[in-house]
Every structure is written in C-alpha cells, then in structure tokens.
Amino acid sequence: MSDSLSDSLSEAWDFQAEAAAEQDDLCRLPGRSWVPPILSDLILAARHTSLSRYYPFTSHATLRFGTGPRWWLGDGEVLTVAIALVPEGRYLVHTRTSHDGLPLAELETASAGEAAAKAEQLVNAVG
C-alpha cells in the first residue's frame, strides 16, 4: 500500500493486516505490552464478514470501523460497534448506544470469529 489514506477498502484492510502482524510481534516480547498478540486473528475474522464493507482502524487496542476512509476529517462516521483486545487473549465487543454514551459490553470471548460475528450482527441490526 503506497498511502495509508487510500480510498481503497481492500488496501485499507491489507494495511490493517500488516500493521496487526507487526503489533502482534511486538506484543509477544516479554514485558513489552499488556496487549495480547491476537489482533491479526481479529482482522482476518472481521475481514471475512460484512464488516469488510467498512474502513478498519485501531485505537487504544480496539478495532473500530468507519464509513469513509478519512472519518476524522468528516469523510464518513465511526460506527458505534467496536472490538477491544483485553488481557488473557480475549475480545470484548461493545457498543456506544447507552444514553450516557458509555460503552455497553455485548460479548466477551476468546474467539476472534465469534467476536467478529457478534459485531457484524450488531452493525446489521442498527442499519
């Protein structure tokens, strides 16, 4: 990928896959990070769902999705559904649909596929 800001969904997912592999390698080093080395599995699982129609990005050990490649500039919006990496190699699917804007936990699991499927279900339920 020549530019991480590319408009191509496929390139955005490729970029995330490469970045996840690098992050996982760093997280495997003893004492390097509390983040478990499970992001690559999550990117792969999410890419095989209808979540692949959104632009993936990570923030604070969380996989998030945007409707446009430059959501931070107003080119799209960030979805309310996200999947966080949590200690002990687990994923936490959460939404920001509570009245106070705080995340609501929807599922905690050790399975990347299960986490991606739950996120997909929640996104599809919203619209």
RAURBEL-V506652 format. One record per residue. N is the residue number from 1. PHI is phi in whole degrees, 0 to 359 (none if undefined). NEAR is the number of other ideal C-beta (glycine too) atoms within 8 Angstrom. Layout:
((N/PHI/NEAR) (N/PHI/NEAR))
This chain:
((1/none/8) (2/279/3) (3/210/5) (4/292/5) (5/260/5) (6/302/11) (7/280/3) (8/285/6) (9/301/9) (10/300/6) (11/293/9) (12/297/12) (13/291/12) (14/300/9) (15/300/11) (16/297/12) (17/297/12) (18/294/9) (19/296/9) (20/295/13) (21/298/9) (22/294/8) (23/296/12) (24/301/12) (25/300/9) (26/294/9) (27/288/12) (28/282/7) (29/287/8) (30/304/3) (31/74/3) (32/285/7) (33/199/6) (34/282/3) (35/290/9) (36/288/10) (37/279/10) (38/233/11) (39/292/14) (40/301/11) (41/298/8) (42/292/16) (43/300/14) (44/299/10) (45/296/12) (46/294/16) (47/295/11) (48/268/7) (49/239/11) (50/289/7) (51/297/13) (52/293/10) (53/276/5) (54/249/11) (55/274/12) (56/276/14) (57/204/9) (58/245/13) (59/207/5) (60/53/5) (61/58/6) (62/226/10) (63/273/13) (64/236/11) (65/223/14) (66/238/13) (67/274/9) (68/218/9) (69/288/11) (70/230/9) (71/304/13) (72/291/4) (73/257/5) (74/91/6) (75/270/7) (76/111/11) (77/230/7) (78/272/8) (79/293/12) (80/281/8) (81/263/12) (82/214/15) (83/232/15) (84/265/11) (85/272/13) (86/235/9) (87/306/6) (88/66/5) (89/69/6) (90/242/11) (91/242/17) (92/238/12) (93/273/16) (94/218/12) (95/234/11) (96/245/10) (97/249/5) (98/287/8) (99/297/3) (100/263/4) (101/81/5) (102/283/6) (103/297/8) (104/250/9) (105/290/8) (106/252/8) (107/196/10) (108/238/8) (109/207/10) (110/269/5) (111/259/7) (112/298/12) (113/296/7) (114/293/10) (115/296/16) (116/296/15) (117/296/9) (118/293/12) (119/298/15) (120/300/12) (121/300/8) (122/293/12) (123/296/13) (124/294/7) (125/289/6) (126/283/8) (127/151/2))
